[in-house]
Amino acid sequence: MNNNFKKEKLRSIVSGTILFDEPMSKHTSYGIGGPAQAYITPNNKEDLKSILKYSKQEKIPTYFVGSGSNILVSDNGIDGIVITLGKSFKKLEINKNKVFAETGVMLGKMVKECVKQNLSGLESLIGVPGTLGGALIMNAGAFGGEISNYLENVTVVTMSGKEKIYNQSDIDFTYRNSSFTDNEILINANFKFLESSEEIVTKNKLKASGGRKASQPLRFRSAGSVFKNPKEGAAGYFIDKAGLKGTRSGDAEISSIHANFFVNHGSATANDIVSLINMARKKVSEKFGIILDLEIKTLGFSKEVIE
Ligand SMILES: Cc1cc2nc3c(=O)[nH]c(=O)nc-3n(C[C@H](O)[C@H](O)[C@H](O)COP(=O)(O)OP(=O)(O)OC[C@H]3O[C@@H](n4cnc5c(N)ncnc54)[C@H](O)[C@@H]3O)c2cc1C
């Protein structure tokens, strides 16, 4: 760690929670990751803005996370500040078919509340872990639906502490990707869903949750799909056909249930996951000529270790 910001100064700025040298393994679904120099949960918007302005002024590397269900953090940890809104930005308001939500709201909670109000549009995302913020960045999707489908706008805060609103059409949402930049933190969003019936939304929801339970290794810690599906087909299919299902590196395994899920059996390290990533890429490229792109986001690695 070479970024010596002043702990006392940071403490005097943050009114929310600040944890120094906080193991990221506590904040990722993999249960993997070395310490973040400072892991901060701002109390509110004003708190967030002062932290961002301070880190910009002091040139402290700053990263945003939701609930860590799509990230692999290096065993060496993160040199800088990590900010999460997952515990504080929790407002969720439903008014007829309009929904306002802060990005710390868990996606699962939002789906359930919409289903309760017979609003259609999010049911297929039932069971996708994580916060609304992470879902928007990733353009989370499942069983034909994507979070961006019924989105109206998103408010972000820049590193200068300024708020900006993007309309849906300002943002380029593609498969598991969005065009938000790394130096803006998403704070809330508005949606307009379809008014539907209890019968339809319940049917859609049950179909999606049944499909998930049947196809995913939900007993073990993972970050969901490691790679994006290439245009030729499902990444998991090619990893399986390359003979890699069940392959282990340390305590990490390419799941024998779903080959695009790499699971942690208890004490896997980020290096174990990286070894499996490199192995899957190499074998799939040799056998099928397909280059697999990562879906999971990585934090704290140098480019040579993982692209
Ligand atoms: C068992 C399992 C099943 C899964 N199934 C699916 C699935 O079916 N479909 C799917 O799409 N995904 C799936 N995932 C992946 C994951 O749940 C989603 O990508 C989720 O939307 C990530 O949300 P998060 O809050 O955990 O984000 P994180 O993992 O914390 O972060 C993801 C990205 O978003 C950024 N980010 C997070 N919050 C903010 C913010 N407020 N402002 C700016 N940037 C932010 C981070 O920097 C990072 O780049 C699955 C994961 C698991 C573990």
PDBQT file of the ligand as one rigid body, heavy atoms in Angstrom, charges set to zero:
ROOT
HETATM    1  C1  LIG A 401     -25.358 -16.531  -7.327  1.00  0.00    +0.000 C 
HETATM    2  C2  LIG A 401     -25.299 -15.352  -8.250  1.00  0.00    +0.000 A 
HETATM    3  C3  LIG A 401     -26.166 -15.295  -9.318  1.00  0.00    +0.000 A 
HETATM    4  C4  LIG A 401     -26.124 -14.195 -10.202  1.00  0.00    +0.000 A 
HETATM    5  N1  LIG A 401     -26.996 -14.169 -11.250  1.00  0.00    +0.000 NA
HETATM    6  C5  LIG A 401     -26.994 -13.097 -12.070  1.00  0.00    +0.000 A 
HETATM    7  C6  LIG A 401     -27.926 -13.014 -13.157  1.00  0.00    +0.000 A 
HETATM    8  O1  LIG A 401     -28.767 -13.873 -13.359  1.00  0.00    +0.000 OA
HETATM    9  N2  LIG A 401     -27.884 -11.920 -13.953  1.00  0.00    +0.000 N 
HETATM   10  C7  LIG A 401     -26.983 -10.911 -13.759  1.00  0.00    +0.000 A 
HETATM   11  O2  LIG A 401     -26.994  -9.937 -14.512  1.00  0.00    +0.000 OA
HETATM   12  N3  LIG A 401     -26.073 -10.973 -12.752  1.00  0.00    +0.000 NA
HETATM   13  C8  LIG A 401     -26.058 -12.035 -11.901  1.00  0.00    +0.000 A 
HETATM   14  N4  LIG A 401     -25.141 -12.094 -10.886  1.00  0.00    +0.000 N 
HETATM   15  C9  LIG A 401     -24.141 -11.024 -10.738  1.00  0.00    +0.000 C 
HETATM   16  C10 LIG A 401     -24.550  -9.889  -9.784  1.00  0.00    +0.000 C 
HETATM   17  O3  LIG A 401     -25.551 -10.309  -8.900  1.00  0.00    +0.000 OA
HETATM   18  C11 LIG A 401     -25.037  -8.655 -10.549  1.00  0.00    +0.000 C 
HETATM   19  O4  LIG A 401     -24.055  -8.187 -11.431  1.00  0.00    +0.000 OA
HETATM   20  C12 LIG A 401     -25.426  -7.531  -9.589  1.00  0.00    +0.000 C 
HETATM   21  O5  LIG A 401     -26.205  -6.607 -10.299  1.00  0.00    +0.000 OA
HETATM   22  C13 LIG A 401     -24.241  -6.804  -8.943  1.00  0.00    +0.000 C 
HETATM   23  O6  LIG A 401     -24.732  -5.933  -7.928  1.00  0.00    +0.000 OA
HETATM   24  P1  LIG A 401     -23.806  -5.522  -6.683  1.00  0.00    +0.000 P 
HETATM   25  O7  LIG A 401     -24.526  -4.492  -5.898  1.00  0.00    +0.000 OA
HETATM   26  O8  LIG A 401     -23.383  -6.722  -5.930  1.00  0.00    +0.000 OA
HETATM   27  O9  LIG A 401     -22.592  -4.855  -7.453  1.00  0.00    +0.000 OA
HETATM   28  P2  LIG A 401     -21.017  -5.038  -7.177  1.00  0.00    +0.000 P 
HETATM   29  O10 LIG A 401     -20.629  -6.427  -7.463  1.00  0.00    +0.000 OA
HETATM   30  O11 LIG A 401     -20.680  -4.489  -5.850  1.00  0.00    +0.000 OA
HETATM   31  O12 LIG A 401     -20.435  -4.070  -8.310  1.00  0.00    +0.000 OA
HETATM   32  C14 LIG A 401     -20.609  -4.376  -9.673  1.00  0.00    +0.000 C 
HETATM   33  C15 LIG A 401     -20.109  -3.184 -10.504  1.00  0.00    +0.000 C 
HETATM   34  O13 LIG A 401     -20.933  -2.058 -10.266  1.00  0.00    +0.000 OA
HETATM   35  C16 LIG A 401     -20.190  -0.949  -9.761  1.00  0.00    +0.000 C 
HETATM   36  N5  LIG A 401     -21.089  -0.265  -8.801  1.00  0.00    +0.000 N 
HETATM   37  C17 LIG A 401     -21.858  -0.841  -7.845  1.00  0.00    +0.000 A 
HETATM   38  N6  LIG A 401     -22.631   0.085  -7.244  1.00  0.00    +0.000 NA
HETATM   39  C18 LIG A 401     -22.336   1.263  -7.839  1.00  0.00    +0.000 A 
HETATM   40  C19 LIG A 401     -22.814   2.605  -7.686  1.00  0.00    +0.000 A 
HETATM   41  N7  LIG A 401     -23.768   2.930  -6.780  1.00  0.00    +0.000 N 
HETATM   42  N8  LIG A 401     -22.302   3.585  -8.468  1.00  0.00    +0.000 NA
HETATM   43  C20 LIG A 401     -21.325   3.288  -9.382  1.00  0.00    +0.000 A 
HETATM   44  N9  LIG A 401     -20.831   2.059  -9.565  1.00  0.00    +0.000 NA
HETATM   45  C21 LIG A 401     -21.335   1.055  -8.820  1.00  0.00    +0.000 A 
HETATM   46  C22 LIG A 401     -18.928  -1.565  -9.175  1.00  0.00    +0.000 C 
HETATM   47  O14 LIG A 401     -17.858  -0.649  -9.237  1.00  0.00    +0.000 OA
HETATM   48  C23 LIG A 401     -18.700  -2.754 -10.103  1.00  0.00    +0.000 C 
HETATM   49  O15 LIG A 401     -18.055  -2.297 -11.292  1.00  0.00    +0.000 OA
HETATM   50  C24 LIG A 401     -25.179 -13.165  -9.986  1.00  0.00    +0.000 A 
HETATM   51  C25 LIG A 401     -24.314 -13.224  -8.895  1.00  0.00    +0.000 A 
HETATM   52  C26 LIG A 401     -24.363 -14.309  -8.026  1.00  0.00    +0.000 A 
HETATM   53  C27 LIG A 401     -23.440 -14.342  -6.849  1.00  0.00    +0.000 C 
ENDROOT
TORSDOF 0
